[in-house]
């Protein structure tokens, strides 16, 4: 099993920034062969894809966050980050990190089998 713990959420004004962290622990396969991603879920909406990182430093973003959010990973610390800049009220949601074994681009939430508990991000206008 892999345990994921998010942190870094909070309340910020529109135009501000936040950095989310996701610390992975547990099963000892190398983080280099784990694909990890960020998803978010606003009240009354489906959980949606935000960004993903997989082997070799490859990354992919949803169009809604492209150019504003940056995903990164520190393999030595088994930690993934999401730097969120130029935040908008529509970015308000619970943000979840997810992981799975694999070295490809995974965009669907059903592709992931490990999830964190989520961290709330609220952007005020």
C-alpha positions, 0 to 999 in steps of 0.5 A: 500500500501507498499512503499519500498525505496532502498539505498546503491548502488554505484561503487566498485572494484571487491572483495569489499563490499557494503550493500544495505538497503530497508526501508518499510513504509505504510500499517501497517501489521507486517513486521513479516508476510511479505516476502521480497526479493532482485532481480537484473536486468542487462542491456539486461537481465531479472530481476533475484532472488537474495535472500529472507527472510521470517517468523522466520528468514528463508533465501534463496539465488541464487546459484550465490551469496550463500556464498558471500551475506547475507540478514537480517532484522531489524523488529523494523525499517521495514528495510531489508539489503543485505550485498554483499561481494567479489563482482564480475563484473557480480554482476553489476545490478540494485538491487530491493527490493520486498515485499508481505504478506506471510510466505513462500519462494517466488522465482519468481518476479511475486510472489511479489506485492510491489517493490522499485525503484531500486539502481545501483550497479556497480562492476569494474574489 
